[in-house]
Amino acid sequence: MDKRWCTACGCEFLPRAQAPHQRYCAEPECQRERRRLWQQTKRRSDPDYLQNQVQAQRAWSKRNSAYWSAYRENHPEYAARNRINQRGRNAKRSTAGIAKMDASNGMPFFDDGLYELRPLEGLGFAKMVAWRVQITVLARQHL
């Protein structure tokens, strides 16, 4: 069998006879790249696979809830670099600000009634599933 050039590293390799269309050499980094690209394509083309991956990630996060806290504690240079980078990301979005999960104090700032919600485009970053909307009073109800 003829030698080929690895798609990942560009080195020449001899493909296995059992894999006639082999495009990656056996180096661990090249195999890791091959799997990463396969997963990326699979997530885009198979909604069931994507959902399974999301569920697996959530389950792992639940089982290892202290992982990132411990990681930041054990890697202070990473935490410091991330804080600096986050300040830069926030500064780029400073015109819109950042919405927090607990931004509301729980007290309604408008009367009971029927309202219309409209999304406002291009207003920057919000954490989690926060929406920034314009509220227009269509009718008021007085109890």
LINQUIFEN-V755699 format. One record per residue. N is the residue number from 1. PSI is psi in whole degrees, 0 to 359 (none if undefined). OMEGA is omega as a letter, one per 20 degrees, with the letter a starting at -180 (none if undefined). Layout:
n/psi/omega
N/PSI/OMEGA
N/PSI/OMEGA
This chain:
n/psi/omega
1/144/a
2/151/r
3/155/r
4/172/r
5/131/a
6/132/r
7/328/a
8/305/a
9/344/r
10/3/a
11/156/r
12/140/r
13/161/r
14/113/a
15/154/r
16/146/r
17/330/a
18/348/a
19/80/a
20/338/a
21/20/a
22/130/a
23/350/a
24/143/r
25/180/a
26/0/r
27/137/a
28/320/a
29/323/r
30/320/r
31/323/r
32/318/r
33/319/r
34/313/r
35/320/r
36/315/r
37/322/r
38/314/r
39/319/r
40/314/r
41/318/a
42/318/r
43/322/a
44/328/a
45/346/a
46/100/a
47/328/r
48/317/r
49/316/r
50/314/r
51/320/r
52/320/r
53/318/r
54/314/r
55/319/r
56/319/r
57/317/r
58/318/r
59/317/r
60/315/a
61/322/r
62/318/r
63/332/a
64/50/a
65/335/a
66/4/a
67/307/a
68/327/r
69/314/r
70/321/r
71/313/r
72/322/r
73/320/a
74/348/a
75/70/a
76/329/r
77/323/r
78/314/a
79/317/a
80/315/r
81/319/a
82/321/r
83/316/r
84/313/r
85/321/a
86/321/r
87/319/r
88/317/r
89/319/r
90/321/a
91/325/r
92/330/a
93/14/a
94/337/a
95/329/a
96/338/a
97/180/a
98/129/r
99/137/r
100/159/a
101/322/a
102/36/a
103/329/a
104/140/r
105/6/r
106/346/a
107/126/r
108/139/a
109/9/r
110/163/a
111/160/r
112/145/r
113/189/r
114/128/a
115/158/r
116/131/r
117/130/r
118/131/r
119/141/r
120/123/a
121/148/r
122/36/a
123/16/r
124/207/a
125/137/r
126/139/r
127/150/r
128/233/a
129/28/a
130/140/r
131/142/r
132/121/a
133/161/r
134/130/a
135/124/r
136/127/r
137/122/r
138/324/r
139/149/r
140/143/r
141/132/r
142/123/a
143/none/none
